[in-house]
Amino acid sequence: MAGSIVFAGIAPHPPLLVPEVGGSRIAQVADSQLALREFSRRLVATRPETVVVISPHSPLDPRCFTARSTAELKGDFREFRAPEVKLVFRNDLNLIGAIKHASRMEGVQ
């Protein structure tokens, strides 16, 4: 359903879940791994048009809400000694534009 929130959740995610980071220690987070698989299954089942991720791992400005406005969103695990593990996602620039427009219309800058 366009324009509606179809799923919401909180997903704690220890870096040990990534095999290249956790190695033999991944068994220590087996319960988290199972929970995140179920979380993923439920998310995918909703067939969302866009997934919005709010993360404390992004650069933050405590004075305002920020959103990435690049065409691609990229990340890696170099901080956890696994720089070869990289993620790249296409950004929904239309949604960001709609949020900016709605903000301006409501007088929020």
C-alpha positions in Angstrom: 0.0 0.0 0.0 1.7 3.2 -1.2 2.1 5.9 1.4 1.6 3.7 4.4 4.0 2.2 6.9 3.7 -1.6 6.5 6.3 -2.8 8.9 8.4 -1.4 11.8 10.9 -2.9 14.0 14.1 -2.5 16.1 17.0 -4.7 15.1 20.0 -4.9 17.5 22.7 -6.3 15.4 26.1 -7.3 16.9 28.9 -7.2 14.4 29.7 -10.8 15.4 26.8 -11.8 13.1 28.9 -11.1 10.1 30.9 -14.3 9.5 34.0 -12.3 8.4 33.9 -10.5 11.7 32.5 -13.2 14.1 34.4 -16.1 12.8 34.2 -19.0 15.3 32.5 -16.6 17.8 29.3 -16.5 15.7 27.9 -19.2 17.8 27.8 -16.7 20.7 25.1 -14.8 18.8 23.1 -17.7 17.4 19.9 -16.5 19.1 20.3 -13.0 17.5 21.0 -14.7 14.2 17.7 -16.6 14.4 15.8 -13.5 15.5 17.1 -11.4 12.6 16.3 -14.1 10.1 12.7 -14.0 11.4 12.7 -10.2 11.3 14.0 -10.3 7.7 11.3 -12.9 6.7 8.6 -10.7 8.2 10.0 -7.5 6.5 10.3 -9.1 3.1 6.8 -10.6 3.4 5.3 -7.1 3.6 6.8 -6.2 0.2 7.8 -2.7 1.2 8.3 -0.1 -1.5 11.1 1.5 0.5 12.9 0.5 3.7 13.8 3.4 6.0 16.7 2.8 8.3 17.3 5.0 11.3 20.8 4.3 12.7 23.1 5.7 15.4 26.0 4.6 13.2 25.5 7.4 10.7 27.0 10.8 11.2 24.6 12.7 13.3 23.8 16.4 14.0 22.0 16.7 17.3 20.4 20.0 16.1 18.5 18.4 13.2 17.1 15.4 11.4 19.4 14.3 8.6 18.9 12.0 5.6 21.4 10.8 3.1 20.7 12.3 -0.3 23.2 10.4 -2.4 22.0 8.0 -5.1 23.7 5.1 -3.4 24.1 4.3 0.2 27.3 2.4 1.1 28.9 0.9 4.1 31.6 -1.6 5.1 33.0 -3.4 8.1 36.5 -1.9 8.1 36.0 -0.8 11.8 35.7 -4.5 12.6 38.7 -5.7 10.6 36.7 -6.9 7.7 37.0 -4.1 5.0 36.1 -6.6 2.3 32.5 -6.8 3.5 30.7 -4.0 1.8 27.0 -3.1 1.4 25.6 -0.9 -1.4 21.9 0.1 -1.7 20.0 2.4 -4.0 18.6 5.4 -2.2 14.9 6.4 -2.6 15.5 10.0 -3.6 11.8 10.5 -4.4 11.0 9.8 -0.8 13.7 12.2 0.4 12.3 14.9 -1.9 8.7 14.2 -0.6 10.0 14.5 3.0 11.7 17.8 2.2 8.6 19.2 0.5 6.3 18.1 3.3 8.7 19.7 5.8 8.7 23.0 3.9 4.9 23.0 3.7 4.7 22.5 7.5 7.3 25.3 8.1 10.0 22.9 9.3 13.5 23.6 8.0 
